[in-house]
Amino acid sequence: MPASSLATALAAGPVVLDGGLATQLEAQGHDLSSALWSARLLRTDPDAIVAAHAAFAAAGAQVATTASYQASVEGLAAVGVAAAEARALIAGSVRLARRGAPGCWVAGSVGPYGAVLADGSEYTGGYVGSVGVAELRAFHRPRMELLAEAGADVLACETVPAAAEAEALLREAEAVGVPVWLSLTTVVDAGGVVRTRRGERAADVFAMAAGVGEVLAVGVNCTAPSAVGPSLAAAASAGKPLVAYPNRGERWDAVARRWTGTPGLPVDDVPAWTAAGARLVGGCCRVGPADVAALAAAVVT
């Protein structure tokens, strides 16, 4: 494990995150078309996950993000996995990350409620309203506790599409008492205002984290690279270090279950991100080890 805490490292300068774990697993030849996505391999091929973590670490990543984004007791139960085994698989994702990237900090991935629905709703937040803050807290609590108890250095509360889910995660972070980062998925509207996928002003949502001591950083992921700069400006309202790990510029078509659009990760923008306060920098969907190596070089530069 790294000698210093992640919080200490962020105070000293930028830290490089990994990229899209599912992207790397697909590159290794795995079919991730099931509702569990990469979490399926926690049970069927854990060594593949270890190899994916190792590939990102070799590329310069300093943080390994666990394969728990789409893993939940409920989601695993839906495919016939007993609750005890589901809990063991989620906790085991931390050990797999440490095996693959022993010199890295480990971030326990806490994906949104919509990720478990496997219908693309983490990009709309459409479930918020029918699922309230109390229900979202109850959903997230078991996984957050399991990842914390397994020894994750930080919990990555990521791809959050709505204010209600951000509130639920922040309250649970305080209850669990483990360091987290809060990462929204955002868009910039026609007027230049940064918004959650649900439509709320992102600056207002980021500001909710201002008084939460467990929050190490706030920012964005699975956001178009062009939206990172404005989103970081909005995130500054929290008064925290910032995190930026965009996708590669494509969009997920939940119906066709494929990525569309023209890929492109603007590595030349990284110095501007760090100048704006980004202290955790990496990539999300479609970002592989080669991209992470380029990001790492840009961060060092």
N, C-alpha and C positions, 0 to 999 in steps of 0.2 A: 504494500500500500504506500501511497505517497507520504512523505514525511510530514507535510504540513496539512492543515485542514483546508478544505476548498475555500472557505471564507477568507482565510489568510492569503491564499494564492490569488484570489480575485482582487484583493487590496493591492497586490503587487503588480498586477497586469493581466492581460488577456489569457484565457485558457481555451484550448482547442477541443471542441466537441467532436463526436464521431458523425457519421452520416446516416443514411437510411438502412437500418438493419435488414428490413425485408428486401430492399434493393440488392444488397450484397448476397442474401440467401438465394434470391432468384438467379443472380449471376453464378452462384455455385451449383445451379441446376435444379433447385427445388420449386415445386408447384405450390404456390401460396394462395390458391383461388378459393379455399374454404373460408367459412365464416370466422375461423380462428386466426387466419392469416399466419404470421410468423409464430404465433403462440402454439400452433399445432406441433411444431418441432420441439417444444419443451418436452413433449412426451415421446415423439416418434424418432427424433434424431438430435439429441442434445449436443452431440459432438459438432454438428453443422453450425450450431449457434456459437460454440466456442471458436470455431474457425473463422466465423464472420467477425467476432470481436477482435480476434488476433489480426485480421487483415486491416481493420481500422487503426489499431494500435501501431502496427508497422508503418502506416501512412502518416503517423504523427498525432493521432488523437490522444488526448490526455484524460478523457472521460469516456467510459463505456456505458452505454444505455441499455438496460435490460430488455429482454424479449417479452415484457409483460404488458405492453401497450394495449393489446386486445385480449389479455387474459383476465378472467374473473371467475369466481366460483360458479356464478350463474351461467356464464358462457360455456365453461367447460362441462358443467352438468348437462347442458343441452345436447352435448355429443356423447353423453354416457359416462363421463368421468365423475367418480364419487367425490364428495366434498373434501374428504381427508386428502385424497390424492391431488385434487385441485389446489388445495392450500400448499401442499408440498411442492408442486410444480412452480407455483408463483414464487415461493421463497427460494426455490432452487435456481431461479433465473439470476439471482444475485451471485450465487456460487459459480455459475457458468460464465458470467462476465468476469469474475476474478480469475478464473482459469485461463480465459482467452486473453485477458489484458491485465496481467498481474501488477503492472506498474502504473495503472490508471485509477482514478477515482471511479466509483460505480454510482450511476444515477438510476434509481428505480423508476421505470417508466409507469406513469399513472395516466393512461389515456382517458378521454372523455366517455361519458355514458353512451354517446352515439357510436363509438367505435365497436362496442359490443353488439349493437344492433346490426352492424355490417351492412348498412344501407346508405352510407355516405352522409348520414345526418350530423356527423361531427363537423361537416362543412356548412351546415345551415343552422344548427341549434334548434331544429324544428321540434324536438321532444320537450324543450323547456316550456312550461305551462301545464302540460299534462303530467310532467314530473317536476316536482318542486324542490326547494332547497333541502328540506328534511329528507326527502327520498334520495336525493343525490348524495347527501352526507352518508346515509346508511349504505348506499351502494359503494361509495369509495372507501369507507372506513376499513373493511377487512383487508383489502389489497394494500392500502397504505401501512397498516399495522404489520402485515406479513413482510413487506419489503423492508420496513424499518427494523423489525426484529431479526431479519436475515443479515443485517449489517450494511445496507446501502448507505453510502456517504451522504446522499441527498436524494430527494424524490423529485422527479421531473413531472410536474403537473402540466401536461402539454396538450397542444391542439385544442385549447379550451375555446368554445365558440360563443359563449354567452355569459352575461354577468351573474346569473343565478348559479351557474356551475362554478364560476370563479369564487363566489361567496362560499359555496359549500366546501370547496377544496381548502380555502383559507381557514375556515373554521375547523376543519379536520386537521390541518397542519398544526394549529394551536393545540388541539386536543391530543394529538399523537406526540407532539413535541420534537419533531425531527426537521432538519433543514429541508427546504423545498425551493424550487424556482417555479414561478407561475408564467406560463407561456401561452398567449392567446394566438388564435389564427384570425387574421385580420384582412380587411379590404379597405381601399381608399375610395370614398364616394366621389361623385361628380364635382362636389364642392371642395374637394381636397381634405375632407374630414376622415380620419381613421376610425373605422368602426369594427366591432366584432362581427362575426358572420351572422349573428342574430340581429344586428342593426344598432346596438347601443354604441354610444361614444366610447371608444377604447380608453381614452384618457381617464374617464370616470371609473372604469373598471380597474385600471392599473392603480388608481389612487386608493382603492380599497386595501391594497397591500401595504400602504405606507406605514401603518402602525403595527404590523405583524412581525414580531422579531424573528420568527422561524423562516421568513422569506429572505433568501440570499440574493435573488435577482428576479427581475421581471422582464418580459419582452415578448418575442414572437417566434413561432415556428410554423412550418407548413403554410407559409405565406409566400406570395410571389416575390421574387427578389426586388422588384421595383417598389414594393410597398415597405421594405425594411426600413429605409431612412425615415420616412414619415412616421412609421410605427414606433421607432425608437424615440423620436421626439415626443410622441404621445406618452410613452412609457416613463419618461423622465418625471412625470407627475408623482410617481411613487417614491422618488428620492432614493432609489436602490441601484446597485449595479445592474447592467442590462444584459439580456441574452438575445442572440439572433441566430436562428438556424432555419433559413428558408428552404423551400423545395427548389427543384431545378427549373422552375418556370412553366411546368406543365400543369394541367388540371385533371382531376380524377373524375371519370365518368362512371357513376355508381351503377347505372343501368347496364352499360356495356362491360363494366368492370375492367376498364383500361385507362391508361393515361393518354391525354390528347394535348396538342399544342406543340410549340417549338421549344426545346430545352435550351437552357443557357444560364450558367451561374456566373454572375459578374464579380469575379475575384478582385478586380480592380477597385470595387466599392468597399472592400474590407477595411482599408485604412480609415475611410470616412465613418464606418460603423464603430470602430474602436475609438475614434476621436469623439464620437457622440456618447461614449460611455459603455459600449458593448464590452463585456468582460468574459462572456461565454460565447464563442463563435464556432459554428459548424454548419451542418446541412441536415435536411430532412429527406423527404421522399425523392427518390431518383438520384440521390447524391451518393456516389461510391467512394472507395478508397483513393482513387486518383484525384477526385475533386477535393477530398479532405487534405491530401498532400499539398494541393495548390493553395487551399485556404490557410493551412499551417504556415506555408512559406510567406503568404501575404501578412499574416499576423506577426510573424517574426520581423518582417521588413518594416 
